[in-house]
Amino acid sequence: MSNIKISAVSYTNTKPFIYGIEHSGILNKIDLSLDIPSDCAAKLINNQVDIGLIPVAAIPHVPNANIVANYCIGSVGAVNSVFIFSDVEVSKIKTVRLDSHSRTSNNLARVLLKFYWKLDVEFTTDTDAKTDAIVLIGDRTFGKKTDYAFAYDMGQEWMSFTGLPFVYAAWVANKTIPQSFIDEFNDALAFGLGHRAELLKDLPVRHDFDLDDYLFHKLDFNLTEAKREALDLFLSYIARL
């Protein structure tokens, strides 16, 4: 059988998974590319890869989409890397610039602003536009909270809205993957999560962001039933935007 093509996110939140993959025999059975979330989704939708760690908002656009891992990028409350940064308090937000890197976070912002905060907001993707607020995700948010008057952690806001955790990205396939490979893949991901302490020693030291807290406490990697419920609810809200 030819190697299984996998696209994964290149952010810090995925490094435990990449560590596990790179320290397992599965590495010899795959072709791995590291991409921004939107490119992971595009590659899976266009059948350039077989499995992608994709923003969950893209799942309805993936032909034959099926989740193939017991793990995800998620949080139970605040995640500390998915934000609406704003110059004004949320009730006064009129304009928002979206983040080109992720379909999920942009849609989560839309859902929260419309259904939770009950606001009618204008959105733009123009990077030169002056707006009241911006959506920003991933490593580019590290150390940025103090740069803005208001920082709304969308993981926390979603939990305040729904009482549920959130799934930002899941391992999704666009075809049937042999169960033997899925089992080995899950073992590799679990190995990486079990060696986060070793991984942290290899990451550059940051004085503006607590990587230990982020990888061990803010991110929650298990794809639980509560997260699956949250995923279904989130996709239902997107359909109503």
C-alpha positions as a Python dict, from the first residue, in 0.01 Angstrom:
ca = {
    (1, 'M'): (0, 0, 0),
    (2, 'S'): (126, 348, -84),
    (3, 'N'): (197, 593, 197),
    (4, 'I'): (-100, 770, 352),
    (5, 'K'): (-79, 1144, 291),
    (6, 'I'): (-140, 1354, 603),
    (7, 'S'): (-161, 1731, 646),
    (8, 'A'): (-124, 1871, 998),
    (9, 'V'): (-129, 2219, 1143),
    (10, 'S'): (212, 2375, 1202),
    (11, 'Y'): (115, 2559, 1524),
    (12, 'T'): (245, 2485, 1874),
    (13, 'N'): (-88, 2324, 1965),
    (14, 'T'): (-13, 2038, 1725),
    (15, 'K'): (345, 1973, 1833),
    (16, 'P'): (252, 1693, 2077),
    (17, 'F'): (87, 1507, 1788),
    (18, 'I'): (384, 1568, 1559),
    (19, 'Y'): (621, 1450, 1834),
    (20, 'G'): (427, 1125, 1862),
    (21, 'I'): (421, 1070, 1487),
    (22, 'E'): (792, 1139, 1452),
    (23, 'H'): (877, 902, 1736),
    (24, 'S'): (676, 607, 1605),
    (25, 'G'): (701, 356, 1324),
    (26, 'I'): (405, 521, 1155),
    (27, 'L'): (639, 785, 1015),
    (28, 'N'): (755, 532, 754),
    (29, 'K'): (397, 478, 636),
    (30, 'I'): (295, 838, 575),
    (31, 'D'): (383, 1149, 378),
    (32, 'L'): (346, 1436, 627),
    (33, 'S'): (309, 1803, 541),
    (34, 'L'): (278, 2089, 791),
    (35, 'D'): (40, 2367, 691),
    (36, 'I'): (-178, 2648, 820),
    (37, 'P'): (-530, 2529, 912),
    (38, 'S'): (-701, 2665, 600),
    (39, 'D'): (-448, 2485, 377),
    (40, 'C'): (-499, 2158, 567),
    (41, 'A'): (-867, 2183, 486),
    (42, 'A'): (-809, 2276, 121),
    (43, 'K'): (-576, 1981, 67),
    (44, 'L'): (-828, 1738, 216),
    (45, 'I'): (-1121, 1885, 23),
    (46, 'N'): (-921, 1868, -301),
    (47, 'N'): (-807, 1510, -232),
    (48, 'Q'): (-440, 1610, -218),
    (49, 'V'): (-412, 1429, 118),
    (50, 'D'): (-596, 1138, 280),
    (51, 'I'): (-612, 1271, 636),
    (52, 'G'): (-598, 1626, 764),
    (53, 'L'): (-602, 1794, 1102),
    (54, 'I'): (-859, 2040, 976),
    (55, 'P'): (-1069, 2324, 1120),
    (56, 'V'): (-1398, 2159, 1211),
    (57, 'A'): (-1598, 2421, 1020),
    (58, 'A'): (-1456, 2267, 702),
    (59, 'I'): (-1590, 1917, 774),
    (60, 'P'): (-1918, 1967, 581),
    (61, 'H'): (-1712, 2055, 272),
    (62, 'V'): (-1499, 1738, 279),
    (63, 'P'): (-1626, 1456, 55),
    (64, 'N'): (-1685, 1135, 255),
    (65, 'A'): (-1566, 1307, 572),
    (66, 'N'): (-1505, 1080, 868),
    (67, 'I'): (-1319, 1152, 1192),
    (68, 'V'): (-1040, 896, 1231),
    (69, 'A'): (-875, 973, 1565),
    (70, 'N'): (-965, 975, 1931),
    (71, 'Y'): (-783, 1307, 1970),
    (72, 'C'): (-837, 1664, 1857),
    (73, 'I'): (-736, 2024, 1921),
    (74, 'G'): (-988, 2133, 2182),
    (75, 'S'): (-1043, 2312, 2508),
    (76, 'V'): (-1273, 2301, 2809),
    (77, 'G'): (-1316, 2673, 2855),
    (78, 'A'): (-1034, 2917, 2784),
    (79, 'V'): (-777, 2803, 2526),
    (80, 'N'): (-556, 3114, 2528),
    (81, 'S'): (-486, 3110, 2153),
    (82, 'V'): (-821, 3180, 1984),
    (83, 'F'): (-929, 3538, 2039),
    (84, 'I'): (-1141, 3829, 1940),
    (85, 'F'): (-910, 4119, 2018),
    (86, 'S'): (-1094, 4449, 2040),
    (87, 'D'): (-1043, 4819, 2101),
    (88, 'V'): (-1396, 4843, 2244),
    (89, 'E'): (-1605, 4627, 2474),
    (90, 'V'): (-1796, 4356, 2293),
    (91, 'S'): (-2135, 4532, 2304),
    (92, 'K'): (-1987, 4817, 2098),
    (93, 'I'): (-1820, 4607, 1827),
    (94, 'K'): (-1946, 4706, 1481),
    (95, 'T'): (-1669, 4581, 1253),
    (96, 'V'): (-1443, 4273, 1272),
    (97, 'R'): (-1146, 4166, 1060),
    (98, 'L'): (-1134, 3790, 1019),
    (99, 'D'): (-825, 3568, 1031),
    (100, 'S'): (-723, 3419, 696),
    (101, 'H'): (-571, 3112, 866),
    (102, 'S'): (-882, 2942, 1003),
    (103, 'R'): (-1238, 2885, 893),
    (104, 'T'): (-1341, 2752, 1236),
    (105, 'S'): (-1236, 3052, 1443),
    (106, 'N'): (-1393, 3295, 1197),
    (107, 'N'): (-1719, 3103, 1214),
    (108, 'L'): (-1697, 3075, 1591),
    (109, 'A'): (-1663, 3454, 1608),
    (110, 'R'): (-1967, 3491, 1382),
    (111, 'V'): (-2169, 3247, 1593),
    (112, 'L'): (-2081, 3413, 1921),
    (113, 'L'): (-2142, 3765, 1794),
    (114, 'K'): (-2480, 3676, 1641),
    (115, 'F'): (-2629, 3417, 1874),
    (116, 'Y'): (-2459, 3485, 2209),
    (117, 'W'): (-2398, 3859, 2208),
    (118, 'K'): (-2691, 3932, 1970),
    (119, 'L'): (-2493, 4178, 1760),
    (120, 'D'): (-2517, 4278, 1396),
    (121, 'V'): (-2154, 4306, 1289),
    (122, 'E'): (-1980, 4381, 959),
    (123, 'F'): (-1695, 4144, 870),
    (124, 'T'): (-1397, 4194, 641),
    (125, 'T'): (-1090, 4001, 531),
    (126, 'D'): (-909, 4317, 417),
    (127, 'T'): (-585, 4319, 615),
    (128, 'D'): (-556, 4697, 573),
    (129, 'A'): (-906, 4770, 701),
    (130, 'K'): (-943, 4957, 1029),
    (131, 'T'): (-1193, 4766, 1243),
    (132, 'D'): (-1313, 4767, 1602),
    (133, 'A'): (-1194, 4409, 1652),
    (134, 'I'): (-996, 4128, 1490),
    (135, 'V'): (-1004, 3750, 1504),
    (136, 'L'): (-658, 3604, 1566),
    (137, 'I'): (-555, 3245, 1632),
    (138, 'G'): (-260, 3022, 1706),
    (139, 'D'): (96, 3118, 1783),
    (140, 'R'): (42, 3470, 1651),
    (141, 'T'): (-169, 3541, 1960),
    (142, 'F'): (108, 3453, 2208),
    (143, 'G'): (188, 3753, 2425),
    (144, 'K'): (-62, 3975, 2241),
    (145, 'K'): (-339, 4007, 2502),
    (146, 'T'): (-187, 4318, 2656),
    (147, 'D'): (-176, 4490, 2316),
    (148, 'Y'): (-554, 4535, 2312),
    (149, 'A'): (-807, 4692, 2545),
    (150, 'F'): (-1020, 4377, 2536),
    (151, 'A'): (-933, 4013, 2467),
    (152, 'Y'): (-1222, 3769, 2437),
    (153, 'D'): (-1108, 3405, 2458),
    (154, 'M'): (-1352, 3227, 2231),
    (155, 'G'): (-1311, 2893, 2407),
    (156, 'Q'): (-1430, 3053, 2729),
    (157, 'E'): (-1706, 3251, 2558),
    (158, 'W'): (-1837, 2937, 2386),
    (159, 'M'): (-1851, 2756, 2720),
    (160, 'S'): (-2030, 3053, 2879),
    (161, 'F'): (-2278, 3040, 2590),
    (162, 'T'): (-2337, 2663, 2567),
    (163, 'G'): (-2189, 2500, 2876),
    (164, 'L'): (-1986, 2277, 2646),
    (165, 'P'): (-1618, 2236, 2555),
    (166, 'F'): (-1506, 2314, 2201),
    (167, 'V'): (-1329, 2136, 1915),
    (168, 'Y'): (-1116, 2362, 1694),
    (169, 'A'): (-965, 2094, 1471),
    (170, 'A'): (-1011, 1721, 1423),
    (171, 'W'): (-830, 1447, 1233),
    (172, 'V'): (-1058, 1388, 935),
    (173, 'A'): (-1022, 1150, 639),
    (174, 'N'): (-1187, 1179, 297),
    (175, 'K'): (-1188, 803, 235),
    (176, 'T'): (-1194, 477, 426),
    (177, 'I'): (-868, 426, 615),
    (178, 'P'): (-770, 74, 726),
    (179, 'Q'): (-852, 18, 1093),
    (180, 'S'): (-503, -118, 1155),
    (181, 'F'): (-357, 216, 1048),
    (182, 'I'): (-610, 413, 1256),
    (183, 'D'): (-513, 210, 1564),
    (184, 'E'): (-144, 274, 1504),
    (185, 'F'): (-213, 641, 1435),
    (186, 'N'): (-404, 680, 1762),
    (187, 'D'): (-118, 511, 1949),
    (188, 'A'): (129, 759, 1797),
    (189, 'L'): (-86, 1057, 1895),
    (190, 'A'): (-125, 921, 2248),
    (191, 'F'): (252, 873, 2272),
    (192, 'G'): (309, 1236, 2182),
    (193, 'L'): (58, 1358, 2440),
    (194, 'G'): (227, 1140, 2700),
    (195, 'H'): (562, 1306, 2629),
    (196, 'R'): (465, 1673, 2644),
    (197, 'A'): (719, 1734, 2921),
    (198, 'E'): (1001, 1617, 2695),
    (199, 'L'): (861, 1821, 2406),
    (200, 'L'): (855, 2137, 2617),
    (201, 'K'): (1230, 2108, 2674),
    (202, 'D'): (1283, 2136, 2298),
    (203, 'L'): (1060, 2441, 2247),
    (204, 'P'): (1209, 2792, 2251),
    (205, 'V'): (1168, 2966, 2586),
    (206, 'R'): (906, 3242, 2583),
    (207, 'H'): (883, 3506, 2852),
    (208, 'D'): (549, 3642, 2729),
    (209, 'F'): (354, 3314, 2721),
    (210, 'D'): (327, 3007, 2948),
    (211, 'L'): (378, 2712, 2714),
    (212, 'D'): (356, 2460, 2997),
    (213, 'D'): (14, 2587, 3102),
    (214, 'Y'): (-96, 2597, 2736),
    (215, 'L'): (1, 2241, 2645),
    (216, 'F'): (-102, 2079, 2975),
    (217, 'H'): (-401, 2283, 3093),
    (218, 'K'): (-550, 2513, 2829),
    (219, 'L'): (-554, 2265, 2542),
    (220, 'D'): (-763, 1952, 2590),
    (221, 'F'): (-684, 1685, 2332),
    (222, 'N'): (-933, 1404, 2400),
    (223, 'L'): (-1226, 1386, 2158),
    (224, 'T'): (-1489, 1318, 2421),
    (225, 'E'): (-1863, 1273, 2376),
    (226, 'A'): (-1913, 1625, 2512),
    (227, 'K'): (-1681, 1760, 2243),
    (228, 'R'): (-1867, 1564, 1975),
    (229, 'E'): (-2191, 1716, 2104),
    (230, 'A'): (-2031, 2061, 2089),
    (231, 'L'): (-1912, 1995, 1734),
    (232, 'D'): (-2261, 1902, 1619),
    (233, 'L'): (-2406, 2210, 1790),
    (234, 'F'): (-2143, 2438, 1638),
    (235, 'L'): (-2206, 2306, 1287),
    (236, 'S'): (-2580, 2358, 1336),
    (237, 'Y'): (-2516, 2721, 1431),
    (238, 'I'): (-2293, 2771, 1125),
    (239, 'A'): (-2576, 2647, 906),
    (240, 'R'): (-2792, 2929, 1047),
    (241, 'L'): (-2548, 3212, 982),
}
